[in-house]
Amino acid sequence: MKALLFDLDNTLYSASRALFNLIDVRINRYMHEVVGIAHERVDQLRRHYWQQYGVTLRGLMQEHGTDPEHYLHYVHEIDVSSRLDADPTLRAMLQQLPQRKVVFTNGSAEHALRVLECLQIEDCFEQVFDIRVSGYLPKPCEPPYCAVLRCLALPAGDCVMIEDSLANLQTAARLGMRTIHVAEQDDVLSDAAVDARVCRVHQVAHVLQGWQSRAGLQGVA
């Protein structure tokens, strides 16, 4: 394991912080006020875009000619500090991990950096890969994963993906990455694409240490 690829929203911080709710409000406003979609059609179209394109942005680009940079700036114009604060426990965990660490998100790098700064972990990561890494194609499409691997100059087998989204982990597993699912709910169903599940990202170090210990034991067997 040479590199750890961390998702951002609802992974590096708890979904209970409801930060993404602020982005949801901005997306709905953008669709109505900027694109001109009627209020009553917004929710239905967002569901359609998620199913058809993976993220709302891609649907707006394909069906309405939306400028992706304008969209990313608008929807991420939120007060991150109103929902997040420093997480010294997470910082200590990240600092003890010897692997290369990057953020891999469907959001913007600017939003990611604001989140990392609020958590006070921005210096724990080598790089942020955002939705621009492969022409605004989102996870779980394969091209952004392949683009990240090329930038890291590593094969998938040397990487671990840490995510709250099962769909995104399924692509990572198909490419050959190991996967850790961050799932706060107790009723999450098992999935063949998941190598380990944790309730909080803070438990990732324990999982990695367990894998390394088992690998060491197999090496001397």
N, C-alpha and C positions, 0 to 999 in steps of 0.2 A: 504494500500500500504506500504509494508515493504522493498522492494528492487527494485532498478531500474537497468535494464540490458541495457547498452549502447553498440551498435555496434561501431566500430572504424572508418574505412576508409569511407569517404564521409558522415559521421554522426557527429563525434565530430569536424570535420573541413569541410569546404565547398568543394564540388566537383570542384569548380572553381579553387582551388589551384593546381589541376592536379597532385597531388602526386601519385595517383595510375597509372598515365601514365608511371611513371618511373618503377613501378613494372611490368607493361605490357611489356615494352621493355625487362626487365630481363627474364620474362617468355618465350618470343619468342626466346631470345638468348639461354636459357637453352634447349628448345625443339630442336633447330637446332644444337647448338654446343656440348651439352652434350649427349642428347638422340640420335642425328643423324637423325632427321626428316628433310626432304627437305624443303627449305624455302617456296616453293609454297603450301605445305600441312599444314603449321603451323596454319594459321587462320581457315581453315576448321576443323582441328582436335580439336582446342580449342573450337569451337562452339559445336562440337560433345561431347566433354568431359563435357562441362557445362550442356548440355541437358541430358546426360546419367548419370553423376556422381555428378553434383552439383558444382564442381570446377576442374580446370585443374589438380591439384595434384592428385586427386583420379583417374582420367583417366590414368595418367602416371604410377601410382602405379599398376593399374589393367592390363594395356595393355603393359607396358614396364618394369615392375619391378623396377621402380624408387625408390631410397632411399628417403623417405620423409624428413628426417633431412637435407640431402645434398641439396635438392630442396628448403626447407624453408630458409636455410642460403643464398643460391645463389640469389634467387629472391628478397629477402628483403635487399640485400646489396646495399642500395641506400643512397643518402645524403638527409635525411629528412629535415634538417635545410635549404636546398635550396628552399623549398616550404612552410615551416611552421615557425611561430614564436609565441611568447607568446600571449595568449588570456585572458587578465585580466577580461573581461566581462564574459566569460564562467566560469572562475575560481570562480568569485563572485557568479554566479548562482548556481554552484555545491555546494559551501560551505553553501549556505542557505537552501539546501534541506536536511531534516532530515533523509531521508531513506538511507538504505545501498545502496552503488553504486559500481557496478562492470562493467568491460568491457568484452564483449562476442563477439569474432571475429573469422573469418575463417582464419585469418593470424596467424603469430607466436607471442608469448608473447614478444620476443625480439624486433620485429618491433613495437608492441603496446607500449612498454615502451619508445622507442625512440620518438614516436609520442607524447605520454603524456608528456615527458620531454620537448620537443620543445614547446608545448602549455603551459607548466608550470602548469599542473594539475595532475601530477602523484600521489600526496599525497591525492587527492580527492577520490581515488578509493581503495576499500578494497582488490580487487584481479583482476587479468586478467585471463580469461578463453579463451584459444586459441583452434586451431583445434586439438590439442593433447588430449583434454578433453574426447574424445570418440573414440580413435583409429584412428584419422585422418578423421573421418566422418565429413562432413561440415554441417552447416546450409544450407538448410532448413530441413535436416533429423532430425527426432525426438530425436534419442539417445543423441546428445550433449546437447539439451535442458534439457532432463531428468537428465543428469549427472550434469549439473550446478545446477539444483534444489536440487539434493541430497546433493551437496557440501554446498549449502546455508541452507539446512535443512528447506526449505520453500515450501508450496504448490504453484502451478502456480497462483492461485487466489490472492496471496499476492504480485505478481510481475508485473512490467510494462516493456515491451520491447520497446526500442527506436531504430529505424532502418531506413535506406534509402531503403531497399529492401522489396518490397511487399511480395515476396515469403517467406522470412524469418519471416515476421510478420504473415503470414497466419498460419504457424506452431505454433507460439506463441499463437495466438488466439484460435486455435483448442485445445491446451492444457489447456486453461483457463486463460491466461495472458491478461491484458489490453495492448493496443498497441498505440504507437505514431509513425506516419510516418513522417520522415524528407524528405521533397520533395521540392526542390527549384523551380521546374517548375510549372507554373500556370495551365497547361493543364493535370495534372495527374488525371486519372479517379478515382472515388470513389470505395471503396472496403469494403465489409462487415467485413473484418478482421481488419479494421482500426477504432479505437475509436476516434482518433484525428489526425490532420495533421498540421505540422508547416513548415515554410520555412527554419528556422534555429534552430539548437539545443538550442540556447539561449532562445527560447520561451517555452521550456519544463516546466519550473517552473510555468509559467502562466497557462498552461493546468492543471497541478497537483493541483494548488490552486483552479481552477474552479471546478474540480471534488470533492475536499474536501469540498468546500462551498456548493455544491449541496447535498452532502451526509449529511452534518450537517443540512441543511434545511429539508431534508426528515426525519431526526431523530427527529425533533421537530414538524413535521406536525401531 
